[in-house]
Amino acid sequence: MRILAILAVSFFTLFLFMSLPAQADGDQSIKEQIEELKKKIEKLEQQMNAKAYEATVKDSKAWYNKMKVKTKKGIGLTFQTADKNYKLRMGFFGQFLANYTDPEGDDNEGLGSSVRSLWLIWNGNAFAPWMKYTFQYDLAGGGLKDMRLSFAKNKMFIPTVGQYKVPFNREFLNSITALQLVGTSIIDDYFRYGRDIGGGVYGFLGDGMIRYDAGVFQGEGANQKNDTGDTGMLWAGRVQASLLGGNAKKVKENFAKRPTLMVAAAVAGIDVEDGSDGNIGIPSGERALESGRVTSFAADINYRDPRFNLTGEYIGRWVNPDDAGVGTAYDSGFRVQGGFFLLPKKIELASRYAMVMFDDDVPGVDGDLDNVWTFTQGLNYYLSGNHRWKLQLDYTFQREEHLTGAESDESMVRAQVQTYF
């Protein structure tokens, strides 16, 4: 438009001069006026260009030109400054569950449904690319899940503080968004240490082939204040290594582009002081501990390839009460879990067998359960070719074997829809 306006003015001016009566003695004067007019037009064009350049420079310094907004499949909406010192990724995660439970000899069977999880997830970095944060909140009633700050300037040594998962058993460390079956197994129910408030360090060695985690926590569990000092310090450490393919960055159950083999081992312990309501790795009602020490260890192995996957995990736990005349109980559990893709990245059959074995020969310990075991068969349909959008259906049979010789069974069918973006 600017160029068209200049040409129009030039053409109109030239037309006026050409329309004047021709005079031999005035030709020189007209030429001079035309040249002067051309110079004015060039000067005007230069001024307009200068103003346009100033506007462009001013616009380039505006705050919105320092931000990059992008979306990527499975990553969510990301805001990032041009210097990469600030980054915010916004995510959403939801699970919608329907289940039917049929306890043997019990009239409480029935169909139920719920919004199992509804999370807001924010993560990124602030002030520098290596100053990272993660915030996760469950709107479905779970409250704050994670609030973690990490300082990843050196990948071999990354200090971390906040509320997050205690680095212990593999199944719990696997993201809830990437579970191969609808829920975790009974060994996770009986042995995990959950989330807690504290700090520690993790890092990667050997070009990411080895990952280590270590931390100390207050021992009261997530979203708790240790005002009374009932439960002592919880400590945990874990090492995992990739022996074949891939890396040891994350814990995964299935999905692999090539054959991978990972092994890991972990230890954890807590001193309990006058109270068993803390994060001591013992479910309420089992191995109640008022004062004493709990020490646990875990080992796991996982193989994955594009069509098949298999995981084995074992956990042992010593419960040593301070009470005189009460012996140390050693409980243990294991799970074997695997899957096969009938249609690569789309349809998967998955199975799991898990068992918990309680120590029955402990003086002074009252207990009812001997063993608990479950078998689960599942079918997964991955709409997005990964865990982001999926439909899951599974059947679980559970048996509790009591010290009296009695057995109680329960069957459960679950269907779940998950979205994560």
Wavefront OBJ file of the C-alpha trace (Angstrom):
o trace
v 0.000 0.000 0.000
v 2.822 2.430 0.831
v 4.497 1.891 -2.533
v 1.205 2.250 -4.402
v 0.533 5.568 -2.635
v 3.959 6.936 -3.583
v 3.524 5.892 -7.216
v 0.073 7.469 -7.319
v 1.374 10.805 -5.992
v 4.274 10.727 -8.427
v 2.068 9.931 -11.375
v -0.434 12.667 -10.468
v 2.301 15.279 -10.099
v 3.928 14.362 -13.379
v 0.560 14.468 -15.082
v -0.045 18.042 -13.871
v 3.301 19.231 -15.157
v 2.870 17.514 -18.470
v -0.519 19.235 -18.874
v 0.991 22.755 -18.716
v 1.508 24.695 -21.984
v 4.864 23.942 -23.462
v 7.236 26.858 -23.395
v 10.750 26.609 -24.715
v 12.193 28.940 -22.117
v 10.350 27.152 -19.223
v 11.482 23.573 -19.964
v 14.521 23.862 -17.751
v 12.489 25.191 -14.809
v 9.988 22.349 -15.081
v 12.771 19.747 -15.124
v 14.239 21.269 -11.993
v 10.880 21.168 -10.247
v 10.442 17.514 -11.266
v 13.877 16.612 -9.907
v 13.123 18.424 -6.652
v 9.825 16.592 -6.365
v 11.544 13.239 -6.927
v 13.979 14.038 -4.120
v 11.083 14.878 -1.786
v 9.371 11.601 -2.692
v 12.585 9.626 -2.019
v 13.012 11.418 1.316
v 9.396 10.694 2.239
v 9.873 7.025 1.350
v 13.014 6.849 3.481
v 11.150 8.359 6.441
v 8.318 5.852 6.023
v 10.784 2.961 5.859
v 12.543 4.222 8.966
v 9.256 4.395 10.881
v 8.351 0.878 9.722
v 11.755 -0.407 10.893
v 11.338 1.286 14.285
v 7.900 -0.316 14.640
v 9.350 -3.727 13.754
v 12.153 -3.367 16.305
v 9.714 -2.227 18.970
v 7.413 -5.152 18.213
v 10.300 -7.624 18.373
v 11.021 -6.475 21.934
v 7.420 -7.002 23.067
v 6.897 -9.684 25.751
v 4.741 -11.880 23.519
v 7.601 -12.220 21.012
v 9.825 -13.559 23.783
v 7.443 -16.462 24.397
v 7.087 -19.677 22.410
v 3.806 -21.533 22.629
v 3.687 -25.033 21.216
v 1.777 -28.263 21.395
v 3.046 -31.739 20.742
v 1.253 -35.060 20.678
v 1.247 -36.483 24.188
v 3.161 -33.530 25.670
v 0.414 -30.973 26.270
v 0.528 -27.186 25.990
v 3.964 -25.644 26.596
v 4.972 -22.023 27.182
v 8.680 -21.205 26.970
v 10.755 -18.033 26.822
v 13.192 -17.559 23.957
v 16.174 -17.833 26.322
v 14.729 -21.122 27.736
v 15.094 -19.864 31.305
v 11.363 -20.237 31.927
v 9.168 -23.106 30.825
v 5.682 -24.235 31.799
v 4.018 -27.355 30.518
v 0.344 -27.801 31.381
v -1.102 -31.310 31.382
v -4.337 -33.070 32.287
v -4.834 -36.665 33.383
v -8.111 -38.457 34.068
v -9.195 -42.010 34.814
v -12.839 -43.076 34.785
v -13.506 -46.451 36.408
v -16.418 -48.889 36.499
v -16.105 -52.057 38.563
v -18.130 -55.050 39.691
v -17.121 -56.872 42.889
v -18.373 -60.262 44.055
v -17.026 -61.335 47.482
v -17.639 -65.000 48.218
v -20.301 -65.519 50.877
v -20.986 -61.792 51.128
v -24.071 -59.872 50.088
v -22.103 -56.688 49.393
v -21.572 -57.451 45.719
v -22.465 -54.773 43.275
v -21.575 -52.396 40.472
v -19.797 -49.153 41.148
v -18.228 -46.310 39.190
v -16.021 -43.369 39.999
v -13.688 -40.698 38.698
v -10.622 -42.498 39.929
v -8.128 -39.751 39.150
v -8.400 -36.221 37.816
v -4.994 -34.564 37.861
v -3.627 -31.184 36.916
v 0.046 -31.445 36.043
v 2.427 -28.512 35.724
v 6.144 -28.911 35.178
v 9.041 -27.068 33.620
v 11.889 -24.849 34.776
v 12.342 -21.386 36.278
v 15.264 -18.914 36.339
v 17.517 -21.411 34.496
v 16.988 -24.493 32.298
v 18.416 -26.740 35.043
v 16.173 -25.453 37.867
v 13.212 -27.801 37.364
v 9.866 -28.145 39.108
v 6.884 -30.524 39.066
v 3.430 -29.917 40.515
v 0.651 -32.527 40.467
v -2.764 -32.133 42.083
v -5.630 -34.638 42.085
v -8.995 -32.876 41.812
v -10.838 -36.152 42.429
v -10.143 -35.974 46.144
v -6.551 -37.127 46.352
v -5.191 -33.653 47.099
v -1.604 -32.680 46.413
v 0.411 -35.487 44.858
v 3.797 -34.058 43.945
v 5.527 -30.753 44.596
v 9.140 -31.355 43.650
v 12.098 -29.064 42.961
v 15.217 -30.429 41.254
v 18.535 -28.787 40.427
v 19.787 -30.655 37.376
v 22.906 -28.675 36.483
v 24.989 -31.836 36.734
v 23.196 -34.949 35.417
v 25.329 -37.145 37.652
v 24.214 -35.375 40.831
v 20.715 -33.849 40.990
v 19.556 -32.614 44.419
v 15.787 -32.812 44.937
v 13.420 -31.526 47.655
v 9.672 -31.550 48.169
v 6.916 -34.137 48.249
v 7.355 -37.039 45.852
v 7.534 -40.830 45.569
v 9.901 -42.632 47.912
v 12.395 -44.424 45.601
v 11.703 -48.029 46.496
v 9.522 -50.609 44.715
v 9.308 -50.671 40.942
v 5.538 -50.964 40.624
v 4.837 -47.807 42.607
v 7.554 -45.845 40.800
v 5.922 -46.697 37.490
v 3.657 -43.754 36.631
v -0.041 -44.248 37.344
v -0.571 -42.988 33.796
v 1.352 -45.979 32.384
v -0.011 -48.971 34.299
v -0.314 -52.117 32.229
v -3.403 -53.249 34.152
v -6.169 -51.182 35.725
v -4.498 -51.103 39.148
v -1.334 -52.113 40.966
v -0.845 -55.510 42.614
v -1.276 -56.563 46.229
v 2.478 -56.431 46.887
v 2.331 -52.715 46.144
v -0.594 -52.425 48.575
v 1.311 -54.202 51.358
v 4.906 -53.033 50.882
v 5.164 -49.620 49.246
v 6.263 -46.508 51.142
v 4.173 -44.143 49.031
v 4.831 -40.425 48.783
v 6.519 -38.440 51.525
v 8.064 -35.056 52.267
v 11.832 -34.830 52.267
v 14.837 -34.541 50.034
v 17.553 -36.491 48.356
v 19.620 -36.870 45.244
v 19.497 -38.835 42.016
v 21.697 -39.039 38.964
v 22.702 -40.886 35.816
v 25.939 -42.721 35.177
v 27.437 -44.373 32.126
v 25.602 -42.251 29.547
v 22.273 -42.876 31.240
v 22.629 -46.633 31.505
v 22.586 -46.500 35.324
v 20.314 -44.431 37.547
v 20.585 -44.098 41.301
v 18.168 -42.513 43.816
v 18.606 -41.819 47.536
v 16.579 -39.795 49.982
v 15.488 -39.136 53.552
v 11.892 -38.294 54.467
v 9.892 -37.335 57.529
v 8.051 -40.679 57.566
v 4.515 -39.347 57.998
v 3.366 -39.804 54.419
v 2.004 -37.312 51.876
v 0.415 -34.022 52.933
v 1.267 -34.552 56.609
v 3.010 -32.356 59.159
v 5.397 -34.029 61.576
v 4.385 -31.933 64.581
v 4.432 -34.721 67.169
v 7.491 -36.684 66.098
v 5.576 -39.972 66.310
v 7.250 -41.546 63.308
v 10.985 -41.430 62.788
v 13.081 -40.714 59.745
v 12.415 -42.768 56.601
v 15.356 -43.455 54.326
v 15.478 -45.195 50.938
v 17.859 -45.914 48.093
v 17.511 -47.528 44.692
v 19.794 -48.405 41.761
v 18.615 -49.536 38.345
v 20.647 -50.433 35.289
v 19.869 -51.042 31.649
v 21.677 -54.174 30.499
v 20.278 -54.221 26.976
v 19.016 -51.345 24.835
v 17.358 -48.155 26.032
v 18.420 -46.366 29.199
v 17.622 -46.352 32.896
v 15.911 -42.965 32.997
v 12.405 -44.200 33.857
v 10.553 -47.268 35.095
v 8.328 -48.780 32.407
v 6.308 -51.996 32.119
v 5.684 -52.241 28.380
v 6.200 -50.445 25.039
v 9.680 -50.602 23.536
v 11.110 -49.837 20.104
v 13.761 -52.528 20.496
v 14.618 -55.278 22.993
v 15.517 -53.864 26.417
v 16.493 -55.486 29.703
v 16.591 -53.633 33.022
v 17.416 -54.798 36.549
v 17.158 -52.928 39.857
v 17.519 -53.265 43.616
v 16.341 -51.052 46.485
v 16.442 -50.774 50.273
v 14.405 -48.679 52.716
v 13.924 -48.383 56.454
v 12.141 -46.395 59.121
v 12.299 -46.088 62.908
v 8.824 -45.849 64.377
v 8.331 -43.912 67.598
v 5.018 -44.239 69.403
v 2.608 -44.589 66.524
v 1.858 -46.633 63.419
v -0.045 -43.980 61.477
v 2.986 -42.848 59.518
v 4.430 -43.956 56.207
v 5.955 -47.218 57.462
v 5.162 -49.440 54.511
v 2.562 -51.447 56.436
v -1.146 -51.181 55.596
v -3.486 -50.370 58.460
v -4.519 -53.481 60.350
v -1.545 -55.600 59.252
v 1.547 -55.881 61.439
v 0.502 -52.956 63.615
v 3.632 -51.364 65.045
v 3.634 -48.870 67.900
v 7.389 -48.649 68.256
v 10.236 -50.357 66.482
v 11.993 -50.609 63.177
v 10.923 -51.625 59.674
v 13.524 -52.546 57.059
v 12.664 -53.526 53.485
v 14.453 -54.523 50.313
v 13.279 -55.075 46.739
v 14.653 -56.455 43.483
v 13.126 -56.482 40.031
v 13.841 -57.348 36.411
v 12.049 -56.229 33.258
v 12.317 -57.324 29.631
v 10.546 -55.479 26.795
v 10.438 -55.684 23.019
v 7.904 -54.365 20.486
v 5.588 -57.391 20.920
v 6.309 -58.921 24.333
v 7.148 -57.811 27.871
v 7.754 -59.554 31.193
v 8.410 -58.191 34.713
v 9.397 -59.971 37.927
v 9.558 -58.262 41.311
v 10.307 -59.475 44.843
v 9.990 -57.544 48.129
v 10.992 -58.598 51.646
v 10.345 -56.769 54.923
v 11.540 -57.172 58.520
v 9.277 -55.780 61.237
v 11.152 -55.530 64.540
v 9.027 -54.195 67.446
v 10.677 -52.697 70.529
v 8.322 -54.650 72.825
v 10.062 -57.271 74.936
v 9.059 -60.811 74.051
v 7.965 -59.898 70.523
v 10.074 -61.354 67.758
v 11.018 -59.987 64.353
v 8.576 -60.851 61.574
v 9.740 -61.319 57.988
v 7.017 -60.837 55.372
v 7.597 -61.140 51.648
v 5.815 -60.919 48.334
v 6.356 -61.224 44.620
v 4.629 -60.598 41.332
v 5.109 -61.880 37.803
v 3.508 -59.751 35.112
v 3.660 -59.754 31.334
v 1.909 -58.818 28.148
v 1.719 -59.652 24.464
v 0.621 -57.258 21.711
v -1.920 -58.917 19.438
v -1.754 -55.775 17.320
v 1.463 -53.738 17.770
v 0.933 -50.579 19.838
v -2.840 -51.099 19.803
v -4.203 -54.273 21.402
v -2.445 -56.076 24.258
v -3.211 -59.091 26.427
v -1.706 -58.763 29.919
v -1.581 -61.109 32.919
v -0.329 -60.898 36.499
v 0.125 -63.248 39.426
v 1.020 -61.748 42.805
v 1.368 -63.226 46.286
v 2.050 -61.928 49.802
v 3.350 -64.346 52.452
v 3.149 -63.423 56.140
v 5.532 -64.703 58.771
v 3.403 -66.852 61.090
v 6.085 -68.154 63.471
v 6.758 -64.993 65.456
v 6.388 -65.052 69.269
v 4.008 -62.407 70.591
v 2.599 -61.406 67.188
v -1.110 -61.856 66.662
v -2.239 -62.295 63.097
v -4.970 -63.867 61.042
v -3.684 -63.986 57.465
v -1.285 -66.622 56.219
v -1.074 -65.839 52.489
v -2.881 -63.612 50.018
v -2.648 -64.166 46.271
v -4.301 -62.761 43.162
v -4.503 -63.536 39.472
v -5.418 -60.817 36.981
v -6.143 -61.080 33.263
v -6.482 -57.907 31.240
v -7.133 -56.590 27.745
v -5.881 -53.153 26.677
v -6.778 -51.028 23.672
v -4.350 -48.135 23.171
v -6.251 -45.601 21.066
v -3.217 -43.314 20.674
v -0.657 -46.101 20.279
v 0.623 -45.425 23.827
v -0.694 -44.868 27.353
v -2.079 -41.394 26.616
v -5.508 -42.548 25.451
v -6.529 -46.091 26.308
v -9.328 -48.462 27.289
v -8.586 -51.185 29.849
v -10.611 -54.202 30.960
v -9.455 -56.768 33.511
v -10.670 -59.559 35.769
v -9.072 -60.295 39.153
v -9.501 -63.271 41.442
v -8.170 -62.884 44.990
v -7.845 -65.485 47.735
v -6.997 -64.884 51.390
v -5.698 -67.939 53.235
v -6.167 -67.716 56.992
v -4.166 -69.403 59.729
v -7.271 -71.329 60.740
v -7.325 -72.995 57.341
v -10.297 -70.997 56.131
v -10.234 -69.310 52.739
v -12.094 -66.258 51.496
v -12.341 -65.418 47.804
v -13.283 -62.319 45.875
v -13.774 -61.672 42.171
v -13.673 -58.283 40.526
v -14.176 -56.975 37.001
v -12.921 -53.490 36.156
v -13.195 -51.274 33.086
v -11.284 -48.017 32.826
v -10.950 -45.173 30.328
v -7.868 -42.977 30.542
v -6.926 -39.704 28.935
v -3.611 -37.927 29.416
v -2.580 -34.851 27.472
l 1 2 3 4 5 6 7 8 9 10 11 12 13 14 15 16 17 18 19 20 21 22 23 24 25 26 27 28 29 30 31 32 33 34 35 36 37 38 39 40 41 42 43 44 45 46 47 48 49 50 51 52 53 54 55 56 57 58 59 60 61 62 63 64 65 66 67 68 69 70 71 72 73 74 75 76 77 78 79 80 81 82 83 84 85 86 87 88 89 90 91 92 93 94 95 96 97 98 99 100 101 102 103 104 105 106 107 108 109 110 111 112 113 114 115 116 117 118 119 120 121 122 123 124 125 126 127 128 129 130 131 132 133 134 135 136 137 138 139 140 141 142 143 144 145 146 147 148 149 150 151 152 153 154 155 156 157 158 159 160 161 162 163 164 165 166 167 168 169 170 171 172 173 174 175 176 177 178 179 180 181 182 183 184 185 186 187 188 189 190 191 192 193 194 195 196 197 198 199 200 201 202 203 204 205 206 207 208 209 210 211 212 213 214 215 216 217 218 219 220 221 222 223 224 225 226 227 228 229 230 231 232 233 234 235 236 237 238 239 240 241 242 243 244 245 246 247 248 249 250 251 252 253 254 255 256 257 258 259 260 261 262 263 264 265 266 267 268 269 270 271 272 273 274 275 276 277 278 279 280 281 282 283 284 285 286 287 288 289 290 291 292 293 294 295 296 297 298 299 300 301 302 303 304 305 306 307 308 309 310 311 312 313 314 315 316 317 318 319 320 321 322 323 324 325 326 327 328 329 330 331 332 333 334 335 336 337 338 339 340 341 342 343 344 345 346 347 348 349 350 351 352 353 354 355 356 357 358 359 360 361 362 363 364 365 366 367 368 369 370 371 372 373 374 375 376 377 378 379 380 381 382 383 384 385 386 387 388 389 390 391 392 393 394 395 396 397 398 399 400 401 402 403 404 405 406 407 408 409 410 411 412 413 414 415 416 417 418 419 420 421
